[in-house]
Amino acid sequence: MHVKPVAPALHRAEAAGRRLARSWSDSPRALDVLTALSCLGLMALDLPGLAAADNSLNGPLAAAVLALGCATLLLRRRAPWASFVAALLFIGWLHELTLIQFALYSVGRYRGRRAGILATLAYVAFALMLFSVPGWPEPRVETLSSFLSLVVPIGVLASAVGIAAYRHDLVAELNGRRAEAAVLQAVQQERTAVARDVHDFVGRELTLLTVRSEVLSVRARETAYAKDFEELADTARRAHLVLNDIIVQRGERASTPGVDGLAALAEESERAGSPVRLDLDPEAHALSPLRQAAVYRVVQECLTNAAKHARGETIEVAVAVEGRQVRIAVGNALPERTPGRAPVSAGSGTASMAERVRSLGGTLTATRSQDAYLVVATLPHG
C-alpha cells in the first residue's frame, strides 16, 4: 500500500497562507475592508434590539442601515469625518455607540491630535445634549451615571489610541527618512573618497605625461616631431583640467538635486534644441532625498539620450505619485533618420538607470518602437 507524503503539501499550503496574510496586512484597502467588517460584526449583535425598538426598522432594514454606516469606514483614510458624521447619526437615531469608536480612532489616526481632540469634544457635547433631551430612557440619575462611566470613556479611549497610532506613524516615517538620508550621505562620502583617489593617482600620471611631453618637444624642436609632442602636452594638460573640473569642483558643489532641479534640466534641454513638456506631481516634493535624487538622475539620463538620438523632437516627462509608487515616464518621438555622424555613446546609460532604480526596489523598462522611445521607471514611495 502506497501512502502519499502529506508534509510537503501542508508546507505549501502554510506558505501560501502566510503569503496571503502578508499581502492582506500590507494592503491598506484590505485593512479598511477588515475594519468595516469587524464593526459590522459587532453591531450585528444589536440587530434584535434595533428591530424591536421604536425606530421604524425591521430586521433586514436595520441590517442594511448598519452595513451602510460601516461602509463609510472604507473612506476612513481619505475622509474619516464621513464615518464620524454617520456615527453621530447612529447615536441620535439608534443609540448605537459602536461606530463612533471606529470613527474617533480613524480621525485621530489619519488627521492627528488636534482633529482627534476636536472630534472627541464634539462627540461628548452631542451625546450630552441627547442625554438632556426629554424622552431619553429614565431614570435620569442612571442615565447621567452611564454617560459619565460609558459614553465619555469610550470616546476618549478610542481617540487617544488613534492619536497614539498617528504619532507612531510619524516617528516611523521620520526614522525611515533619517535612514535614507544616512545611506545617501554614506554613498556621497564614498564617492567623494573614490573621486579623490582617482584625482590623486590619475592627476599625477597626467602631470608626468605633460612634463615629459614638453621635455620631448624641446629636445625635438628642430625635428618634424616637435609639433606632435606639443599637441600631446596640450592634450594631457586639458585632460588634467577636465579632471579637476569633474572631481575637485564637483566635490565643492551641492549633492544631487531633487525634483526641484527638473525645471532647470528642461530649460537646458530646450536650449540644446529639444523642447520638454514637464508634468510634475506636487506630491513628489514630499519624497525622501534618496528617491528625489533617483528621479532626477533618471530624467537627466533620458534627456541626454533624447538629445543624442532625437534632437529637435519634443520630450514628454511625467513624474506622478500613484498610491505607494512613484512613476517616471519619459518619451519622445524618433526621427526617420539621424543626420550626420552617429552620436558618441557608451551604451551604458540605460543600464546605469536600471541599476539605480533596482537598488531602491523599483523597476525600469525601455521600449523602442519604429517612431518612438519610452522609458518608464517605478519606485516605491517609501
N, C-alpha and C positions, 0 to 999 in steps of 0.2 A: 504494500500500500504506500503510495507516494503522497507526502504532505508538502504542500507549497509553503515556502517561508513567508511568514506574515510580517516579520520585523521590518524589512525594507519598505513594504507598503505603508506600515504605520509611521515610519520615519518620514516618508514622503508626504503623507497626509499632515503630520505635525508641522513639517516645514512649510507646506502650503498654508496651513492655518496661521502660522506666525507671520508669513509674508502678508496675508490678508489683513491681519490685525495691525501690522505696522503701516500698511497703506491707509487703513481707516484712521489710525491715530494721527498720521501725518497730514491728513486731508482736512482743512477747515470746514469744508462743506459737509463732510461725513460727521464731524463732531457737532455741527449745528443740527443735523438731522437727528442724531442720537439724543441731543439735549431736548429737542422738541418732543421726541417720542417718550423720553423719560418724564417730562412734565405732563404729557397726556396720560401716561400710565398712572401717575399719582393722582391726577384729577379724576380719572375714571372711577376711583374708589368712591367718589361723591355722587356718581350718577344716580343711584336710587334716591338719595336725599334731594337732589336737584329736581328730579322728575316729580317727587311727591310735594315739593314746596310750591307755594303760591307764586309762581313766576311765569306761568303760561308756557312751560316747556314740558313736553313728554320725553320719554326715554331717547328715541332716535334724534329728536331735535336738540336735546341737551348735549348728546354726544357730538353732533355737528358743530354746535356753538363752541364747545370746549376744543375741538380739533381746529376750528378756525382761529381761536385765540392762541393756541400753541404754535400754529403756523407762522405767527409773527416772530417767533424765535429764530426762524430761518434767516431773518434780516438783522439779527442781533449785532453783527459786526458793523454793518453799514448804517443801520437805523435802529439802535436799541430803544429809542424813545417810542417807537411804534408798539413794542411789547409793553412798555411802561403804561402807555395810554390804555391799551387793551386790558391790562391788569387792573387799573383803576376802575374801568367799566365793570369788570367781573366782581370787584369788591362791592360796588354800589348796587349791582343788579342781583348777583348770585351769592354774595357774601363769601366769595371764594378767595383764599389767601395763597394758593399755591403758585399761581403765575407771577404774582408780584415778587416772590423770592427770586425767580429766574430773571425777571426784568431788572430788578435792582442790581443783581450781580452783573448783568450784561452792561448796564450803564456804567457802573464802577470799573469794570474790566476794560471796556473799549472807549470810554470817554474821560477817565481819570478821576482824581479825587474830588475836584470841585463839582463836577457833574454828578458824581455819586452822592455827595452830601446834599446838594440841591434836590435830587430825586428823593432821597430819604425824608427830608423835611416836608416836601410836597405830599409824599405818601402819608406821613404821620398826620399832617394837617387835614388831609382829605378824610382819612379814617376817623379822626376825632370829630370832624363835622358830621359824619354819618352816625357816629355813636350818640351825638347830641340831638339828632333829628327825632321827633316823636314817631313812635311806631317801631323803633328798634326793640329787639327782644328784651323783656323785663325779667328780673328786677334791675333797676339802674345801677345799684351798688355792684352786683355781679358783673354787669356789662363794663363798668369802668375798671374793675379789677382785671377782667380778661383783656381789656385794652392795654393796660399797663404791663401785664405779665406775658402777653402773647403777641399782640399786634406790633408794638414798638420793638421788642427784641428781634422779631422776625426780620423787620426791615433793616435795622441797624446791623445785624449779623450778616445778612446777605450782601448789603452794600460794602461792609468792611472787608469781606472775603474778596469781592470783586476788585476793590481798590488795591488790596494786597497783591492780587494777581497782576494788576496793571503795573505796579511798581516792580514786581519780579520780571515782567516782560521788558521793562525799560532797562533794568540792570543787566539782563541777559543780552539785550541788543548793544548796550554800551560796552560790555565785555567783549562781545564779538567784534565790534568796530576797533576796540583797542588792540585786539589780537591781530586783526588785519593790518592796522597801522604799524604794529611792531614788525610783522612779516615784511611789509613794504619797506620799512626803514632798514631792516636787515639786508634785504635784497639790494637796496640802493648803496648801502655801505660796502657790500661785497663787490658790487660793480665798480664803485669808486676805487677799491683796493686793486682790483684787476686792471682797471684803466691806468692807475699809477704805475703798476709793474710794467705794463705794455709801454707806457711812455718812457720809463727809465731805460729799459733794455733796447727797444726799437729806436728810441731817440738817440741813444748812444751810438748805435750802429750807423744811423743816418748821418750823425755828425762826423764820424770817422770816414764815411763814404764821401761826404762833401770835402773834407780836408784833403783826402788822398786824391780826389779828382782835381782839385785846384793845384795841388803839387804837380801832378802829372801834366796838367795843361801848361804850367810854367816850363816844365822840362821839355815839353814837346812844342814849344812856342814857334820854333822855326820849321815845324813839320806840318803835314796835312792833317794830323790827328788833334791838333790843339783845339780846334773848334768843337770837336766831338767831346773832348774832356770837359770843356767849359759848359756845354749843354748838359752833360752828366752831372756836373756840380750844381748847376741851377735846378735840375730836376730833383736832386736829393735835398736841396735847400727848401724848395717848395713843398716837398713831402713832409719835411720836418715842421714847417709852418702849419700845414694842414693837420698834422698830428697834434700840435699844440692847441689848435682851434677846437678840434673834436674832443680831446680828453681834458686838457687843463681848463679851458674856458667853460666847457660843459659842466665840469665839477663845481664851478662857481655859480652857475645858473640854478634856477629852481628845478625841482624834480618834475616828473612827467605831468603835464597839465591834465585837468579833468575835463568834464563835459563843457565847462566854460570856454575851453580853448577850441571847440569845434567851429565856432563862428570865424575865428582867425584862420583856421585851416581852409574853410570855404572861400574866404576872401583871397587867400594865397592861390588857391586853385583857379579862381576866376581870373586873377591877374596873369596866370600862366596860360589862359585860353580855354579852360574847361569850366563852364558855369556849374554851380552847385545849387540844388534845391534841398535845403536842410529842414527837416521836421524833427524837432527835439521835444520829447515829452518833458513837461516841467518836473515830473516826479523823479526824473533821472538825476536832478541836482541833489537828491537825498541819498544817493548811493554812497557806499563806502569809497574812500580814496583809491583802494586797490582796484575796484571794479570800474571806477571812472577812468583810471589810467588805462585799463584794458580796452574800454570803449574808444578812448582817444587813439590808441595805437592801431586798433582795427580800422577805424575810419581813415587814419593817416595813411596806412599801407594801401588801402583800397583807392584813395585819391591818387596816390603815387602810381599805382598800376594803371589807372584810367588815363593819367597824363601821358604815360608811356605808349599805351596801345590804342587809345581812343581820344586823342587830343581834339578838342573842339566840340565833343559831344557833351550833352547835359548829364550831370551825375545826380542821381536821386539818393539822398541819405536820410534814413529814418531811424530814430532811436526811440523805442517805446518800452514802457514798463507794463507788462501784462501779467497781473497776478503776482506770482512768485518768480517770474523770469524777466530778464531784460533782453529785448530783441533788437539787434542791429542789422539793418538791411541796407546794402549799398549796391546800386545797379546803374548800368549805363549802356547805351546803345554802342554797337561796334561798327566802325566804318567798313565799307565794302573792301577797301584795300588800304594798307598803311603806306603813305607816301614816303619816299626817301629810304634811307637805310634802316634796318631793324634796330629798335632801341636796345641799349645795353641793359641786360638783366641777368642776375644770377639764378633766377628761378626759385629762390628760397623764401620769397615774401609770404606766399600763401601758407607754406609750411610753418613759418615763424608765427603767423597769426593763429593758426590752428593750435600750435603748441601752447601759446599764451592763453588761449581760451580754454583748452582742456585742463591746464593747470589750475583753473578756477572752477572746474567741474562743469564746464559748458560744452557746446558743440559748435562746429563751423562747417558749412558746406559752400562750395564754389561751383556754380553752374554756368556753363557756357553754351549758348545756342548759336545759330547762324548769324543772328543780328543783335545779340545782347549778352551781357555778362552780369551775373548777380552773385553777391556774397551775402550769406545770412549767417549770423552768429547769435547764439543764445547763451546767456549767463544766468546762474541762479541769483535771485535778488539779494540773498544774504541771510 
